[in-house]
């Protein structure tokens, strides 16, 4: 079934609360990303609910209002009016000219909050402090997201080889987050994950040990590496290359140790497909996710033909972990106009 979920976001133009809904109208479903890669079918794993985050108020912007300011945003929740942007490209916090000034994503708000905006650098500072809106003190969306992010970091650090369901569910946790967040938030939190010291240590250990842990969580590393490679998340070369090596090692691990059952083939391509669809639906680049998914697909076909192709019902067992709608949705992005068509669809869904 297709899971449905929603998260509140703010319409900066009109100040009204809008709802980002993903459900039956979209191909990507939160629960499907967590399709397990273990032989025995298991029930869908539900992402943990976000933990409550600190809502302690942070200081208001320290800079005094400019005397040149002539407009002010309407008050929110009874607060006195505060100076607003002097133009569409002025950040009302640092007063710098910028083309990335966006409305702050209030969790709940009353009144017109259209002028409660900030440039990317100021938003990043607010996120680092886990701060509420500097004007109306309303809780920000990122304050609840911190709980999800911390849960994802903890899971990434804590799971071990062999926990196939739990590792596959990491991509479901990220997918649920990415579906209803702004592009800037997605890129910022991807950087938080990629630069977390404990996550780095876990990745480095897995790379040294050629761990199957990377194979079972490949979707996450494809997504983060793609954000870096496509220039959407700022990382050092060292951190970006670590993600690339994680993807390479995951594919190599899969070809070396394919799990001993055809459904690992389906689960492997499923994770790559989810990474592509997450990028597509969030409006970010799919260039590198599609290239990585193609590599995964080619590896999956090699493993299948070498080890399972002659077995009866092997294609059906792959389909138990690979959703046809997902494979069809990424087909053009991953395989393009190949003369032979999409080999994944032909091999596993021909006549289905």
N, C-alpha and C positions, 0 to 999 in steps of 0.2 A: 504494500500500500504506500501511498504518498503521504509523508508526514507533513503537517502544517505547523507554522509557527509565526510569530510576529514580534517586532520590536519597534518601540516608539522612536521616531526621528522628528526633526524640526524642519518645517518649511520656512527657510530664511526669508523668502519674498513676502509672505503674508503673515508670518508669525504663528500660523495655525499648526496644531499638531497633526502630522500625517502618520500613517501606519504602513510600514513596509511588511508586506505579507508574502510568504512563499508557501505554496500549497499545491493543489491539484493542477493549477495553471502552469506550473514550472516543472521542468523535467527533473531537476535536482531535488532530492528529498534528503532530509537530515539523516533519517534512519538508514538509508541505503548505503551511505558512505561507510558505515560501520560493518558492512558485510564481512563476516569473519573469513579468515584464510585457513582455518583449521578444518580437518576432514569432516568432523561431526557437525551437522547444522546446529546452530544455537539461536536463541531468541535475540532480538535486536537489543543492543546495549544502549541505554539511555544516558545522554551526557549529564554530568552532575549539575545540579542547579547552582547558579552563581552565588557565591558567598557574599554576605553583606560587607561592604567596604566602608572605610572611614569616611565620614562626611564632615570632618572638622573644617571650619572655614579657614581659607587662606587670606593673606592680606590683599586689599584692593590694590590695583595698579598704583605704583608709587609716584608716577609722574603727574604733576598738577595739570589740570585742564588748560589748554591753550586759550589765550584771550581771543584768538582768531576764530574759535569755534562759535558758531551761531545757531546750531541746531542741537537738540537733545532727544534721546529716545523716550517714548512714553514710559511711565513708571511701571514696575512689575511687582506684584504682590505687596503693594503698599510702600515700596522703597521710594525715596526721593529721586527725581530724574537725574540721570548721569549724562555726561557729554557723549555724544554719538560721533560717528565718523564724519569727517569734513567732506569726504567724497567717497564714491563707490570703491576706490582702491586704497583708502586710508585705513590702517589698523587703528581702532579706537583705544588700544592698550599702549602700543609703542609709538603710534603716530607715524610710522614709516609707510612710504608708498609701496604697495605690494599687489601682485595679481592673484594671490592665493588667500585673500580674506574670505572667510566663510562664517556662516552662522554657527554659534556654539550649540552642540547637540544636547539640549535640555531633556532630562528624563521626564519631567512634568513641569508645566509652566502655566501661569495665568497672566493675562494682559499681553500686550504686544512686545515681543522680544526680538523683533526683526533686526534691531540695531545692536543686539548683543552678539558681537562678532569679534573675530581675531584672525590675525595672519597665522601661517603655519608655525613659525617659530614660537609665537606666543601660545598657540594651542599646545605645542609640545611641552612648554614650560608648565602649563596648567595640568597636563596629563601627568608629568613627572611628580607634581605635588599632590596629584589626585584631588584637585581643587574643584569647588563648586563655581558657578557663574560669578565673575567678579562684581557684577552689578546687582543681581537680584538674589544671589546666594542659593539659587535652585540647584538641586543635585544634577550633575552631568551624567550622560549615558556612560561615559568611560568609568565612572565610579563603580558601577555594577559590573562592567566588563572586566575590571581588575580581578574580580573573583574568578571569572572564567579563565582569564589568562594565567592566573596563579595555579588554577587546577590543571591547565594544559601543561604548564612547566613542570609541575609536580609529577604528572603522569609520565611525561617524557623522561624525567630523571629516574622514575621508580620502576617502570616495567622492565621485565627481563626477557631473554630469549625464551620462546615457547609460549608466551602469553599472546597468542595470535589474535584472538578476539579483541583484547584490550588495546593492543598496538594498532590494529585496524581502526579502532574507534577514535584514535587521536585525530584522524582526518575528519571524522564526523564532527568532533568538537570544533575544529577550525572552520569547517564548512558552515556550521550553524552561526558562528561569529561573523564570517565574511559576508553572508547573504544579506544582512541588513545593517551594514556599517558604511560610513563614507569612505571614499578612496584614501583620503589622508589618514584616517584611523587604521585602515587595513595595513597600509604601508608602515605606519608607526609601530603597531603592535607586532608585525612580522619582524621588525628590527629588534624589538624588545626580546622576542623569542630567540633570534639568531645571535644575540649578544649576551644572553643570560649566562653567567659563569658556570652554573651547574649543568645547563644544557650543553654548553661547549665541552665541558669535561666528559659528559656522557657520549657525545658524538666522537670525540677524540679516542675514547676507550673502545668504542664500537669499531672505529676505523682500524685501530691497531689489531683488534682481535678478529677482524672480518666477520663481524657478528650478524647473525640472522635477524637481530633486532631491527637493523636498518631495512632489510627486505620487507618486513611486515609493517613498517611505518613509512614506506617510500613516498606515499602521496604527500605527506607533510613536507618532506625535504624537496620534492619537486616544486611544490608551490612556493616555498621560501626562496629557493634558488632562482626561480623564474622572476620573482619580484626584484631580485638583485640584478640578474642578467639583463632584464628589460629596462633597467634604470629607474624603477619605481620605488625602490627602497634603498636608502643610502647605507652602505656597509663598507668597511675596509676591505681591501683585496683579500686579506687573510680570512676574514669571516665569510666572504662570498665564496672563495675557493673551497673552504671547508664544506659548505653546502653542496657544491658541485661534486666533491669527492664522496660525499655521503650518497648522492644519487648514483654515481658510478659504482660504488661499493655495493649498494643495494641490488643493482641489476646483476653484477657479477655474482653476488651471493645467491641470487635466485637461480641463475644458470648452473651454479655449482651444487646447490642444495635446494631443489624445487619442492620440497615438502613431502614428496612421495605420494601425492594424490592429485588428480586433475583439477580439483577445485581451487588449488593454490594458483593455477594458471588464471582462472577467472578472477580471483581476488586481486591478483597483481595488476591486471589491466583495469579492473574496477577502480582502484585507488588512483591510477593515473588519469582515468576519465573524469573522476570527481575533481581533481586538481584543475583540469582544463575548464570544466563547466563552472567551477567557482570563479575563476578568472573572468570567464565570459559574462556571467550574470552580474558581476560587480562592475563591469565596464572597464576592466583593466586589460592589459595586453595578454593575449593568448599565444604569442609567438613561441616563447621558450617552453611553456607548459605543453603545447602541441608537439614540439620537437621531442621533448622528453617522453611524452606518451607514445609517440611513434617508436622510440627506442625500446620502451617497455613492451609494446605490442609485438615488435619483431622478436624480442627475447622470448616472450610468451609463446609465440608460434614455433620457435626453434625447440623449446622445451617440450611442447605438446607433441610435435611431430617425432621427436627423438624418443620420447618415453611413453607416450600414451596414444598416439594416433591409431595404432592397430587394435586397441582395446575396445570392446563393445561398450556402448553407452558413455565413452569418455567425453564426447562433446556435450552430452546432456549434463554430465557432472561439472563441466566448466560453466555451463549456463546457470547452475545452482548458485554461483557466486558472481556472475557477471550479468547485470541487468541489460536487457536488450535495448530499452529506451535510452540508457546512458551511452551504449556503444553506438547507436544510431545518431544521437545528438552530437557526438564529437567526430563523427565519421569524416565530414568534409574538412574540419579544422585539422585533423591529424593526418589523414591520408590524401587530402586534396583531390587533384584530378589524375591520380595514378591510373595508368592505362589498364592495369589489372583490377582496379577497384579496391574496395576495403577488404583486406584479407581476413580481418577479425570477423566481420559480418559473414563473409563467404564460408569460413571454416567452421564457425560455431552456430550460426543462425540461418544457414542456407535451408530454405524450405520451412522455417519455423514461423 
